[in-house]
Structures are given as C-alpha cells and as structure tokens.
C-alpha cells in the first residue's frame, strides 16, 4: 500500500514540476513584453496628445460648429459598443473584467431602448457574448497581442462608416486602461461623437481663440479630423490593453508558480512521510521475525 502511494505521489510531483516550468516561462515572457508595451504607449502618447490638442483648439475657436461633432446626441436609437479583450487566457481577471463590463453596458443600453451593434476585438469575446444571447456584429482577432496602427485603422473604418452614414448615433468603447504596472482599470468611453479631452494641460481662458487659424472651416476640419482622432483613440486603447494583458498574465503566472512550489513541497512532505512509514513498517516486520526466531530457538 505504501509503495503504491509513493509511486502516485512521485508522479504528481513530476506533474507539478512540469507545470511550474511552464508557468515560470510564461511569467518571464510576459514580464519581458510589459516593458515593450510600455515603450509603445510612451511613443504613441505625443501623437495622441497632439490630436487631442488640435481638436480642443478647433472646438474652442468655434463652439457652435464643434457642438455638432463633439456633443452627445439627445436621442440614441442605435449605438456601437466596441469591447477589447485578449486573444489568449491565463491572464487573471483581465478578460473577465472587460467582458462583464461590456455585458453590463449592452444590457443597460438595451434597457434604455437603444439598439446595440456589438464589435469585439480578441478571441475570448465572441463565445462569451453568444453564450449570453448577444449577437456579435463583427469580430477582430489576432490583433490584441501586438497591435499596429493598421489594425486600429481597420477597426476605426468599420465603426466610423455607420456613424457617418447616420445609421448609428453613438460609438462606445470598453477597454482596460494601463495607468501603471500596478494599476489597470476597465473604462467605458465615448469614441463618436468625439469627446472633448479633459486631461490636457491647456489654459482655461480664451487665450487660444484667435491664436490659431483654421482652413477649411472648423466644422469641415472636425469632419476631416474625426476619423484620424478615432484611429488614434482605438490604437491607444489597443496598446494599453496589450500592456494590461501582459501585466495581468505576469501576475497570474507568478501566483501559479508560487502555488506550484507550495504544492510540490506539500506533496514531497507527504511522500517522505509515507516512505518513512513504509521503512518503519519493514523494520518492525524484521524485528518481529527475528524475535519469533529467537523465541522458537
């Protein structure tokens, strides 16, 4: 009995050790990807800030024209909801948090009487929403891990065309924002109509008015800038989502590696105890046999 239990424990320990090698390798790979993702976010930040500043200056120079492109519509009959998740799992709460937020947003809009067109980015999203009876109008896969600006342009063209045609009055985005290596949060933001940037370091006075001349007119300029701004915001969300995914996966794999170490130590103690019990039993049998022989003589 003890020998069979020892063999079972040895197999379990080998299985745990093999799993630990996998989780440790995934932890190291994710850690190396975090720095690369942060560098891409930092490289993209000047372009995004510049685009936001142009929109801010244009809106400040002609608020009446800007209201048509920047204001939230009074009545939204149809809205597009874009949900960004990962193409892979084993990343802790990264996918589930964004998916639950997207599910809540869709149900809230439907409760308000708004028709929803759902656009997903990442392989983990379509099955989740279809299981809950929510149709996915369009799905993009294979771009969440290492997104490019061409990927962002492809997604932007898919969601901007219905808005420009008037079939959709609002485009909303559900994505995980990367604040730092220790802080990420799922946020819902409006992509179209364009939102006025709230975190720019610009004067609150009307000092910008008259400082910049726009040609063509502000309204035409905003119509031209809208697709570019949309591409910039989607690309930023994809970059921050990738960084958040790698950070969450690194933490999850580190926890899995620690659990594997702890489980391996526990199984080793159990195996050693079982081996000691087996040795003690054998010694007792030998001593008992020797005593029996001595008594017989």
C-alpha positions as CSV (number, residue, x, y, z in Angstrom):
1,X,0.0,0.0,0.0
2,X,2.7,2.4,1.0
3,X,4.8,1.6,-2.1
4,X,1.8,2.3,-4.4
5,X,1.1,5.6,-2.7
6,X,4.7,6.6,-3.0
7,X,4.6,6.0,-6.8
8,X,1.4,8.0,-7.1
9,X,3.0,10.9,-5.2
10,X,6.1,10.8,-7.3
11,X,4.0,11.1,-10.5
12,X,2.1,14.0,-9.0
13,X,5.3,15.8,-8.0
14,X,6.7,15.4,-11.5
15,X,3.5,16.8,-13.0
16,X,3.6,19.8,-10.7
17,X,7.2,20.4,-11.5
18,X,6.5,20.3,-15.3
19,X,3.6,22.7,-14.8
20,X,5.8,25.0,-12.8
21,X,8.3,25.2,-15.6
22,X,5.5,26.3,-18.0
23,X,4.1,28.9,-15.7
24,X,7.6,30.3,-14.9
25,X,8.4,30.5,-18.6
26,X,5.1,32.3,-19.3
27,X,5.8,34.7,-16.4
28,X,9.2,35.6,-17.8
29,X,7.8,36.1,-21.3
30,X,5.0,38.3,-20.0
31,X,7.5,40.4,-17.9
32,X,9.6,41.0,-21.0
33,X,6.6,42.1,-23.0
34,X,5.5,44.6,-20.4
35,X,8.5,46.9,-21.0
36,X,8.0,46.7,-24.7
37,X,4.3,47.5,-24.4
38,X,5.1,50.5,-22.1
39,X,7.6,51.8,-24.6
40,X,5.0,51.7,-27.4
41,X,2.5,53.5,-25.2
42,X,5.0,56.2,-24.5
43,X,5.9,56.5,-28.2
44,X,2.3,56.9,-29.2
45,X,1.5,59.5,-26.5
46,X,2.8,62.6,-28.3
47,X,0.7,61.9,-31.4
48,X,-2.5,61.3,-29.3
49,X,-1.9,64.4,-27.3
50,X,-1.3,66.4,-30.5
51,X,-4.5,65.2,-32.0
52,X,-6.4,66.0,-28.8
53,X,-4.9,69.5,-28.7
54,X,-5.9,70.2,-32.3
55,X,-9.5,69.2,-31.6
56,X,-9.5,71.3,-28.4
57,X,-8.3,74.4,-30.2
58,X,-10.7,73.9,-33.1
59,X,-13.6,73.4,-30.6
60,X,-12.6,76.5,-28.6
61,X,-12.4,78.7,-31.7
62,X,-15.9,77.8,-32.9
63,X,-18.1,76.1,-30.2
64,X,-21.2,76.2,-32.4
65,X,-19.6,74.1,-35.1
66,X,-17.9,71.9,-32.6
67,X,-21.2,71.1,-30.9
68,X,-22.3,69.1,-33.9
69,X,-19.2,66.8,-33.7
70,X,-18.4,66.8,-30.0
71,X,-21.8,66.9,-28.2
72,X,-23.5,63.7,-27.0
73,X,-26.7,63.2,-29.0
74,X,-30.0,63.8,-27.2
75,X,-31.5,60.6,-28.6
76,X,-29.6,57.5,-29.4
77,X,-31.5,55.0,-31.4
78,X,-28.6,52.8,-32.4
79,X,-25.2,52.5,-30.7
80,X,-22.0,50.6,-31.5
81,X,-20.2,49.0,-28.5
82,X,-16.6,48.0,-29.0
83,X,-15.1,45.6,-26.5
84,X,-11.4,44.9,-26.3
85,X,-10.1,41.8,-24.7
86,X,-7.2,39.4,-25.3
87,X,-6.7,36.6,-27.8
88,X,-5.4,34.3,-25.0
89,X,-6.4,33.4,-21.5
90,X,-4.3,32.6,-18.4
91,X,-4.3,36.3,-17.6
92,X,-6.1,36.6,-14.3
93,X,-9.2,38.9,-14.4
94,X,-8.1,40.8,-17.5
95,X,-10.6,39.2,-19.9
96,X,-13.4,38.6,-17.5
97,X,-13.5,42.2,-16.1
98,X,-13.8,43.7,-19.6
99,X,-16.3,41.2,-20.8
100,X,-18.5,41.7,-17.7
101,X,-18.3,45.5,-18.2
102,X,-19.3,45.1,-21.9
103,X,-22.2,42.8,-20.9
104,X,-23.5,45.4,-18.4
105,X,-23.2,48.2,-20.9
106,X,-25.1,46.3,-23.6
107,X,-27.9,45.4,-21.2
108,X,-28.1,49.0,-19.9
109,X,-28.4,50.4,-23.4
110,X,-31.0,47.8,-24.4
111,X,-33.0,48.6,-21.3
112,X,-33.0,52.3,-22.4
113,X,-34.4,51.3,-25.7
114,X,-31.2,51.6,-27.8
115,X,-30.4,49.1,-30.4
116,X,-26.8,47.8,-30.0
117,X,-24.3,46.6,-32.5
118,X,-21.5,44.8,-30.8
119,X,-18.0,44.8,-32.2
120,X,-15.4,42.7,-30.4
121,X,-11.6,42.6,-30.5
122,X,-10.0,39.4,-29.2
123,X,-10.8,35.7,-29.5
124,X,-12.2,35.5,-26.0
125,X,-15.1,37.8,-26.6
126,X,-17.4,36.2,-29.3
127,X,-18.1,33.0,-27.4
128,X,-18.8,34.9,-24.2
129,X,-21.4,37.1,-25.7
130,X,-23.0,34.4,-27.9
131,X,-23.4,32.2,-24.9
132,X,-25.4,35.1,-23.3
133,X,-27.6,35.5,-26.4
134,X,-25.9,38.7,-27.6
135,X,-25.2,38.9,-31.3
136,X,-21.7,40.0,-32.4
137,X,-21.9,42.1,-35.5
138,X,-18.2,42.0,-36.2
139,X,-15.2,40.4,-34.6
140,X,-11.5,41.1,-35.0
141,X,-8.9,38.5,-33.8
142,X,-5.2,38.2,-33.9
143,X,-4.5,41.9,-33.2
144,X,-4.9,42.3,-29.4
145,X,-1.4,41.0,-28.5
146,X,0.8,43.2,-30.7
147,X,-1.5,45.8,-32.3
148,X,-0.4,48.0,-35.2
149,X,-1.8,51.3,-36.4
150,X,-3.1,49.5,-39.5
151,X,-5.2,47.3,-37.2
152,X,-6.6,50.4,-35.5
153,X,-7.4,51.9,-38.8
154,X,-9.2,48.7,-39.8
155,X,-11.4,48.8,-36.7
156,X,-12.0,52.6,-37.0
157,X,-13.2,52.3,-40.5
158,X,-15.6,49.5,-39.5
159,X,-17.3,51.6,-36.8
160,X,-17.0,55.1,-38.4
161,X,-18.8,54.1,-41.6
162,X,-22.2,53.5,-40.0
163,X,-21.8,56.7,-37.9
164,X,-21.0,58.9,-40.9
165,X,-24.0,57.3,-42.8
166,X,-26.3,58.2,-39.9
167,X,-27.2,54.6,-39.1
168,X,-25.5,54.9,-35.7
169,X,-25.6,57.9,-33.3
170,X,-23.0,56.8,-30.8
171,X,-19.9,54.6,-30.6
172,X,-18.7,53.5,-27.1
173,X,-15.5,51.7,-26.2
174,X,-15.0,49.2,-23.3
175,X,-11.3,48.6,-22.7
176,X,-8.7,48.2,-20.0
177,X,-6.6,51.3,-19.4
178,X,-3.0,51.0,-18.3
179,X,-2.2,53.5,-15.6
180,X,1.0,51.8,-14.3
181,X,2.4,48.4,-13.8
182,X,0.4,48.1,-10.6
183,X,-2.8,49.8,-11.7
184,X,-5.2,49.0,-14.5
185,X,-8.9,49.6,-14.8
186,X,-11.7,48.8,-17.1
187,X,-13.2,52.0,-18.5
188,X,-16.1,52.9,-20.8
189,X,-15.6,56.0,-23.0
190,X,-17.3,57.6,-26.0
191,X,-15.5,57.5,-29.3
192,X,-18.1,59.1,-31.5
193,X,-19.2,61.8,-31.4
194,X,-15.7,63.0,-30.4
195,X,-15.2,63.7,-26.7
196,X,-13.6,66.9,-25.5
197,X,-10.2,65.9,-23.9
198,X,-10.4,66.6,-20.2
199,X,-6.8,65.9,-19.2
200,X,-4.9,68.3,-21.4
201,X,-2.6,70.9,-19.9
202,X,-4.1,73.9,-21.7
203,X,-5.2,77.4,-20.5
204,X,-8.8,77.7,-19.3
205,X,-9.1,81.2,-20.6
206,X,-9.9,82.1,-24.2
207,X,-6.3,82.7,-24.9
208,X,-6.4,80.1,-27.7
209,X,-9.1,82.0,-29.5
210,X,-7.6,83.8,-32.4
211,X,-4.2,82.2,-31.8
212,X,-4.8,79.5,-34.4
213,X,-6.3,80.0,-37.9
214,X,-8.1,77.0,-39.4
215,X,-8.6,76.3,-43.0
216,X,-11.0,74.9,-44.1
217,X,-13.8,75.9,-41.7
218,X,-13.8,74.4,-38.2
219,X,-16.8,72.2,-39.0
220,X,-15.2,70.8,-42.1
221,X,-11.9,70.4,-40.3
222,X,-13.5,68.4,-37.5
223,X,-15.2,66.2,-40.0
224,X,-11.8,65.5,-41.5
225,X,-10.2,65.0,-38.2
226,X,-12.8,62.7,-36.7
227,X,-11.5,59.5,-38.5
228,X,-7.9,60.4,-37.5
229,X,-8.9,61.0,-33.9
230,X,-10.9,57.8,-33.8
231,X,-7.9,55.8,-35.2
232,X,-5.7,57.4,-32.5
233,X,-8.0,56.6,-29.7
234,X,-8.5,53.0,-30.8
235,X,-4.8,52.5,-31.3
236,X,-4.1,53.9,-27.8
237,X,-6.8,51.6,-26.3
238,X,-5.2,48.6,-28.1
239,X,-1.7,49.4,-26.8
240,X,-2.9,49.9,-23.3
241,X,-5.0,46.7,-23.5
242,X,-1.9,44.8,-24.6
243,X,0.2,46.2,-21.7
244,X,-2.6,45.4,-19.3
245,X,-2.9,41.9,-20.6
246,X,0.8,41.2,-20.2
247,X,0.8,42.7,-16.7
248,X,-2.1,40.6,-15.6
249,X,-0.7,37.5,-17.1
250,X,2.7,38.1,-15.4
251,X,0.9,38.4,-12.0
252,X,-1.2,35.3,-12.7
253,X,1.7,33.2,-13.7
254,X,3.8,34.4,-10.8
255,X,1.0,33.3,-8.4
256,X,0.7,30.0,-10.3
257,X,4.4,29.4,-9.9
258,X,4.3,30.1,-6.2
259,X,1.3,27.7,-5.8
260,X,3.2,25.0,-7.7
261,X,6.2,25.5,-5.4
262,X,3.9,25.2,-2.3
263,X,2.1,22.2,-3.7
264,X,5.3,20.5,-4.6
265,X,6.7,21.0,-1.1
266,X,3.5,19.7,0.4
267,X,3.5,16.6,-1.8
268,X,7.2,16.0,-1.0
269,X,6.4,16.1,2.7
270,X,3.6,13.6,2.3
271,X,5.8,11.3,0.2
272,X,8.6,11.4,2.7
273,X,6.1,10.7,5.5
274,X,4.7,7.7,3.5
275,X,8.3,6.5,2.8
276,X,9.2,6.7,6.5
277,X,6.0,4.8,7.4
278,X,7.0,2.1,4.9
279,X,10.5,1.9,6.3
280,X,9.2,1.8,9.8
281,X,6.8,-1.0,8.9
282,X,9.6,-3.0,7.2
283,X,11.8,-2.6,10.3
284,X,9.0,-3.7,12.6
285,X,8.4,-6.8,10.5
286,X,12.1,-7.7,10.5
287,X,12.4,-7.2,14.3
288,X,9.2,-9.2,14.8
289,X,10.5,-12.0,12.6
290,X,13.8,-12.0,14.5
291,X,12.0,-12.2,17.8
292,X,9.9,-15.0,16.6
293,X,13.0,-17.0,15.5
294,X,14.7,-16.3,18.9
295,X,11.6,-17.4,20.8
296,X,11.5,-20.6,18.7
297,X,15.1,-21.5,19.5
